[in-house]
Amino acid sequence: MTRPSPPRPAGDTTPTEELHHLRWQDMNYVCRVVHTDPDAGHWRGPHPVAEPLLLLGGALQDMYAWPRLERRIAPHTPVILVDLPGTGTADDLPEEEGFDTLAAAALHLLDDLGLARVNVLGASYGAPIAYRMAQRRPDRVSRLLLSGATHRVTGTMRAFLREAVSHIEGTVPGPGESLDDACPALGLYADRLVSFLVNTEEHQRVQQSAAVQRLLRKQALRTTWRQARRHAACHRRVLEPALLPQGGVTGVPALVFTGEHDMTTSPRQNRDVARTIAGSTMVLLKEADHMAHLERDAEYAHLVLRFLRDEPLDGLDFAYTA
């Protein structure tokens, strides 16, 4: 089911959206198509004028979590943001299902929208989904962009996620009890989560670090019980010993990038992922970490657009190839 955009005045370039309600393997989910083209309907079909960008975001994000990027990208090409099963307004993802199922649901989305090919950006939790899409159906992916990617979560972050899963799944709220009531240590959890997503040790060298830390902590403290359970399920998925399937990706132009101070998925981890994709380019954003899309949103969008236009990525003052 689609909710069409209302009529637009001539010359209006304000982003508008279409909502598409999807169903696959008895699971309901939904996506938004954001665009500024009053005739955006013509990008559907086997010969789109401009291939849309499908954005697959992080584990704690929904399809409304990327307003800065969609605002900068939508004037140039439609942006598709999705609540896949297990996130946002979508149905829960069964515990036994993982990234393979999510990739299949994302490919089903393309069929439902009538899109032959799209550009795909997978950020953090979205990277294993985007990778699988390109590996399985390179004919459906025009360009692959991975931001904050890794083969495996390691070290202290792995221990933190295991502890968080155990605590959330082992807590039973009382009648009418909020997450804050049942988990007095919620504030500590929020602080630790932020410390793993933002490189606090390099905060003086990361743009907008303090503001991003405040934003992430505020979002963590607003977590509901349902969201906490879903977060635990997402944490379990990223604790898998191998986030990316063997075999690599061929036949798809690819960009792998992250902030130069990323300690969630380090530059080395991202580089290791890039090596499994034939002909890929690896780029590091200066003065940024894992949350580069918030810290340097204009530069992040500019890098994405340059890659979508097949423009050179070397010589940028805010990034460098690695």
Sequence and secondary structure as in RCSB ss.txt:
>XXXX:A:sequence
MTRPSPPRPAGDTTPTEELHHLRWQDMNYVCRVVHTDPDAGHWRGPHPVAEPLLLLGGALQDMYAWPRLERRIAP
HTPVILVDLPGTGTADDLPEEEGFDTLAAAALHLLDDLGLARVNVLGASYGAPIAYRMAQRRPDRVSRLLLSGAT
HRVTGTMRAFLREAVSHIEGTVPGPGESLDDACPALGLYADRLVSFLVNTEEHQRVQQSAAVQRLLRKQALRTTW
RQARRHAACHRRVLEPALLPQGGVTGVPALVFTGEHDMTTSPRQNRDVARTIAGSTMVLLKEADHMAHLERDAEY
AHLVLRFLRDEPLDGLDFAYTA
>XXXX:A:secstr
 EE      TT    EEEEEEEEETTEEEEEEEEE  TTGGGG BSS SS  EEEE  TT  TTS HHHHHHHTT
TS EEEEE TTSTTS    TT  HHHHHHHHHHHHHHHTBS EEEEEEGGGHHHHHHHHHH GGGEEEEEEES  
S   HHHHHHHHHHHHHHHT    TT  HHHH TTHHHHHHHHHHHHS GGGGGGSTTHHHHHHHHHHHHHT  H
HHHHHHHHHHHHHTSS SS TT B SS EEEEEETT SSS HHHHHHHHTTBTT EEEEETT  TTHHHHTHHHH
HHHHHHHHTT   TT TTEEE 
